[in-house]
Amino acid sequence: MPVLDDVSASQSQAQKREKRKLALNIAAYLSPIIIIVIVFVFAPLAIILFFGFLKSGPYGQIIYTFTFENVIAMMGGGYGKVFLRSVYLAFQTNFLCILFGYPIAYYIARFGGKRKILWIFMIIVPSWSSYLIRLYALKTLVGTKGTINTLLINLGLVSEPIQILYTNFAVTMALVFAWLPFMILPIYAALEGLDRSVLEAATDLGATPFRRFFRVTLPLTRGGLLAGSILVFIPTVGEWLVPSIFGGSKIMMAGSLVAHKFTQVGNIPQGSSLAIMLAATLVLILYLTIKWGGREALEKAL
């Protein structure tokens, strides 16, 4: 019996050593990623959180006195309206991306055939160019003296240029133009992973194409929809370049407001508070989306 006890004790110690060695190996492999995340993600967030509860002097200097004034100021009507407008435009953009993106992804997955790679390539290629260049190219098309207005006037359809720029429509159009590919790709991936035998079974059981889509295809591709919504909605809420180019001084979103406080007003504590509020809102939305969509949505988003 003592011999058996010694053997089991040595085996237990060996298992512990193996587990310790495995943990050290995992830590060694992940340490560069952990360091990068801490230095470039958590440290800046901690600094912004710290500045968000400080005071700002009359000339923009930071006064190291703890206060809730910035948080209280954010509850005011002006800031609240900007955040509500940002969320509304983000929801609108997300809905339109689903409305246009799902049929495109469905067509490629179902009827693309040998040209699927070509269609996906055509969707991805514009993203290889600069985001700023693509926005200014779109602005050139829809401007007062742009290609669309020039064409309409030459055809005699309108007598004077249509005012497209610096409206909510222009901002929404630019957001959909910029983020539509990020909705198409996750939906396409979900449709490609769909088991065709399930659709055949639904057809054999007498389901019409319309009923089959809403009762089988759409529920089974929910993960792709939620993943696309994560990739579109979250950056859209914090967008600042699109409203600056297509909205001008008339339309301001949350990202524009944060940039305005940091760069033009020079009020770093207030800008930090707005950034904290924006980040907290996005984290909450991300949590609710992943909780509703489950692991499938997160895997497709990543």
N, C-alpha and C positions, 0 to 999 in steps of 0.2 A: 504493500500500500504506500509506504513512503516513497518508493521508486516512482509509482504512478503519479503521486503528488508532485514530485520534482519535475517529471516530464510535462505535466499539464501547466506547471508554473513557468517552465522554460518556453513552452509554446505560447502562453499568454504574453510573456515578455517579448517574444519574437514578433507577435502580431502587433503589439504596441509600437515596437520599433519600426515596423513596416508602415503603420499608419502615420507615425511621426515623420518618416522619410517622405511619404506621399504628400503630406501636408506641406512640408518644406519645399518639395518640387513644385507643387501648385502655386505656393507663394512666390517662388522664384520666377515662374513663368508669368504670373499676373502682376508682379511688382511694377514693371514699367507702365502698364495700363493704369494701375491704381495711383501711381505717382502723377501721371498726366491728368487723370480725372481730378485728383485733389488740387493740383496746382492751377489747372486751367478752368475748372468748373466750380468746385466747392469753395476755394479760396476767394475768387472774385465775387461769388454770391455772398460770402460772409462779409466781405468788405462793403458791398452795396447795402447789405442788411444793417451794418454798423452805421454807415453814413445816413441811412434813412431815418434814424432816430436822433439826429443832431440838428442844431439850428444853423441858419444861414444869415450872415451879416448883410448890411445894406449894400456892400460892394461885392457880394458874392463869396466873401471869405467864410470858411467853415468855423463855427463856434462849437467847441466840444462840450456841449451841455445837452444832457439827455432830455428829450421832449417827445410828446405825441402830437405836436402841432401839425406836422406834415400829414400824418394819418388822418387827423380830423379834417384837414383842408381837402383831402381827396374825396371826402364824403359830400363835398359841395356840388351844386348843380352842374357847373361847367365841366369838371372832370368826369362826373358820372355820365353826362351826355356823351362825352367822347368815348368812354368805355362801352356804353350801350351801342353806340354807332359802330364801333369796331366789331363787337360780337354780332350785331345784325348783319353787317357786310360779310363777316366770315361765314355765318350761317347761309346767307344768300349765295356766296361763292361756292360753298361746299355743296349746296343743293344743285346749283347749275352744273357743277363738275360731275356730279352723279348723273344728272339728267342727260348730259352730253357724253360722259365717259363710259357709262354702262353699255349703251348700244354699240359704241365703237369697240370696246373690249369684247362684247358678245359676238360681234361680226367677225373679228379677227380670230377668236377662239373656235367659233363654229364653222365659219366659211372661209377662213384664211387659207387653208390648204398648205401648199408648198410655199406660199408667199407670207406666211406668218412672221418669219424673221425679218422680211423686208418691211412689213407694216410696223413692227415694233421698232426697227431701226429708224424709220422715218419719224416715229414719235419721240425717240430718245435724242436724235441728232440735234434738234434746236437747243437742247439743254447744254450742249457742248460749247455753245457760244456764250459770251458774257450776258448776264442777266440785265445789266444796264443797257447794252446794245439792243437787245430784243425789245425792251420797253420803249426806247427812243425810235426804233423802227416802227413799232405800232403807233406811236405818237405822230410820226410822219404820215402814216396812212389816214388817220382820223382827224388831223388838225384842220384848222379853218381853211388853210390853203393846201391841204393834204391831197393825197391821191383820190380818195373817195369823194370828197367835195368837188374836186376838179372834174372828175368823171360825171358826177350828177349834173353839174352846171353845163358841161359840154353836151350832154344828152338832152338838155332842156327839161329835166325832171324837176329842178328847183331853180329859183331865180337868184337866190343868195345862199352862201354857205350855211350848212346846218351846224349849230353849236353843240358839239359832242364833248369836247374837252371841258374839264373843270366842272363836271357833274358827277352825281352818284353813279349814273350809268357808265361813264367812262372809267371810273375807279373799279367797278364790278367787272366790266369787260376786260380790263387789264389784269385783274387778279385771276379771272378764269383762264385767260390766255397764258399766264405765267405758270399756274399750278395744275392745269388739266392733266398733263402727263403723269403727275404723281397720283392721280386718281385712277387713270386707265390701267397702269401697270399692276397694282395689287388686285384689282378686279379681274384682270386677264389671268393672273396667276391662280386665283381662286376658281375661275371657270375652266382653266386647263386641268386643274386637279379634280374636277368633278367626275364622278364615276358615271360613265354613259349608260351602264346597265340600269341604274336607278331611273334615268329618264325613259329608257325603253320599258321598264316595268310600269311606270306611270302611264305611258301610252297604252300598253296592253290592258291596263285596268280601266281604260276608257276616259282618261283625262284629256281635255282639249289642250291645244298649245298654250292658250291663255292661262288656264287653270294649272297646267304643269309648270309654267314659269313662276307663278306666284306661290304655289304650294310646294314646289320642289327646288327649282333652280335658285330662286332668290334667297330662301332660307339657308341653303347649303353654301351660298357665296357671301353670307353675312360677314364672315371674317375679312374678306377682301374689301367689302364696303367700309367696314369700320377702320381697317388699316389705311385705306385711302383717305378717309375722313380725318384720321390723325395727322397724316402727312400734309393735308391741305388746310384744315381748320386752324391748327396751332400756329404755323408760320403766318397765316393770313391775319390772325388777330393782332400779332405784333408787327405787321408790315408798316414800313415808313416810307420806302422809296416810291411805291406805286401812288399813294395819295399825294406825295410831294410833286410828282411829275404830272399826274392826270387830274388831281384835285386842286392843285395850287394852294392858295391861302383860304379857299372856301371850305375844303373838306380836310379834317384832321382825324387821324386814327390814334390809337393808344401808342403805337410805336413812334409816330410822328411827335406826339406830345412828350414822350420821354426824351427823344433826340432834341426837341426844342428846349427843354429845361436844361439839358446838359450843355449844349453847344451855343445857343443864342442867349438864353437868360443867364446861364452860368450858376444856376441854383442847384448845386449837386445834391444836397439833402432831399430837396423836393423831387428831383429827378430820380433819386435812388428809391424813394417811397413809391413813386409811380411804377418803377421797374419791379419792385417787390410785389406790388399789387397785381401787376400783369403776370409775373411769373407764378404767383400763387393761384391765379385764375386758370392759367394754362395747366398747371399740375393737377388741379381739381378736375378739370375737363378730361385730361388724359387718364386720370384714375377711374373716373366714371365710365369712360369709353372702354377701357381695358376690362373693367369689372363686368360690364354688360356684354362685351364681345368675347371675353375669355382669353385664353392663351393664344388661340388661333389668330386673333387680331394683332396681338403684339408680335408674334412670329412673322407675320406678313409685313408688318411695318418695319421690322428690323431687316 
